[in-house]
Amino acid sequence: MNLQERFLAHMVKKISTQYPEELPSRFQLLCLHFAWGNYGFMAGLNYLKQIARATDETKGPILECGSGLTTLLMAMLTKGRNIHIYSLEHHPIWQEKMTKTCQKLGFDHVSIINAPLKNFGDYDWYDVDKANLPMDFNLVICDGPPGKIKGSRYGLIPEMDKHLTESCTILLDDAGRKNEKQVIEHWERRHGFAYRMKGVFPKFAMVNRAPAYAKGQ
Ligand SMILES: C[S@@+](CC[C@H](N)C(=O)[O-])C[C@H]1O[C@@H](n2cnc3c(N)ncnc32)[C@H](O)[C@@H]1O
């Protein structure tokens, strides 16, 4: 293990051990940032903090779009709670790296699913066998695919809606970017979701079904 890997293992142990009494502090999240070191791709501190809170509160399986530090953080806070994390990953080398990292850290309740991007007409989205996915995701962490693909992250709702509960919360990262703003507006107008912007830079959005559109109403 090199120094950075040791630092990561140390932070994972520290945060896992203090949970559930304490959620990771801002300083610990900052340390995790340095320990992971995938600058330019990993989530910001405010987003991580919100993910930690939401993971602590959730009871069912978690869907993630785009794996990385967010996956590891959720894995620390769900180990031993009978909560499985399904993380869709389009990049085969990254999928392999994340799978190995989870194995090394003992996170056998995390599946990093190899899901190449596929065109679905107006948008691209992960090509995943939905028959193997739960129907009761109550929390979705959407930090992928990369924003520049066709339709950006719009595909989440048309492709995965049937797998999300009525009270499902989606935490969409990079919500201040032009493409992601458009995504949220389309989710709102076409699919009946509502959102609140959070964070300063980078911004993220907390997205839920608007009450009037909840399934069955
Ligand atoms: C914004 S990143 C997701 C980051 C993750 N949620 C985190 O907090 O670390 C979205 C996608 O970028 C890709 N990616 C991550 N790190 C990368 C790297 N160093 N080089 C190229 N692609 C990368 C992966 O395919 C990932 O799913």
The ligand as a Tripos MOL2 file, in Angstrom:
@<TRIPOS>MOLECULE
LIG
   27    29     1     0     0
SMALL
NO_CHARGES

@<TRIPOS>ATOM
      1 C1        -18.1960   13.2110  -11.8670 C.3       1 LIG1
      2 S1        -17.5290   11.6020  -11.9720 S.3       1 LIG1
      3 C2        -18.2840   10.7750  -10.6020 C.3       1 LIG1
      4 C3        -17.5580   11.0530   -9.3880 C.3       1 LIG1
      5 C4        -18.0100   10.4030   -8.1120 C.3       1 LIG1
      6 N1        -19.4050   10.5780   -7.8190 N.3       1 LIG1
      7 C5        -17.1350   10.9680   -6.9870 C.2       1 LIG1
      8 O1        -17.6040   11.7120   -6.1470 O.co2     1 LIG1
      9 O2        -15.9460   10.6690   -7.0120 O.co2     1 LIG1
     10 C6        -18.4450   10.9160  -13.2990 C.3       1 LIG1
     11 C7        -17.7130    9.8620  -14.0910 C.3       1 LIG1
     12 O3        -16.4250   10.3250  -14.4560 O.3       1 LIG1
     13 C8        -15.5800    9.2010  -14.7050 C.3       1 LIG1
     14 N2        -14.2950    9.4090  -14.0420 N.ar      1 LIG1
     15 C9        -14.0570    9.4650  -12.7270 C.ar      1 LIG1
     16 N3        -12.7530    9.7110  -12.5030 N.ar      1 LIG1
     17 C10       -12.1600    9.7770  -13.6990 C.ar      1 LIG1
     18 C11       -10.8220   10.0240  -14.1140 C.ar      1 LIG1
     19 N4         -9.8390   10.2270  -13.2530 N.pl3     1 LIG1
     20 N5        -10.5800   10.0590  -15.4360 N.ar      1 LIG1
     21 C12       -11.5610    9.8640  -16.3360 C.ar      1 LIG1
     22 N6        -12.8660    9.6210  -16.0010 N.ar      1 LIG1
     23 C13       -13.1470    9.5940  -14.6980 C.ar      1 LIG1
     24 C14       -16.3000    7.9540  -14.1770 C.3       1 LIG1
     25 O4        -16.8030    7.2490  -15.2990 O.3       1 LIG1
     26 C15       -17.4390    8.5560  -13.3640 C.3       1 LIG1
     27 O5        -18.5760    7.7310  -13.3920 O.3       1 LIG1
@<TRIPOS>BOND
     1     1     2 1
     2     2     3 1
     3     2    10 1
     4     3     4 1
     5     4     5 1
     6     5     6 1
     7     5     7 1
     8     7     8 2
     9     7     9 1
    10    10    11 1
    11    11    12 1
    12    11    26 1
    13    12    13 1
    14    13    14 1
    15    13    24 1
    16    14    15 ar
    17    14    23 ar
    18    15    16 ar
    19    16    17 ar
    20    17    18 ar
    21    17    23 ar
    22    18    19 1
    23    18    20 ar
    24    20    21 ar
    25    21    22 ar
    26    22    23 ar
    27    24    25 1
    28    24    26 1
    29    26    27 1
@<TRIPOS>SUBSTRUCTURE
     1 LIG1         1 GROUP 0 **** ****
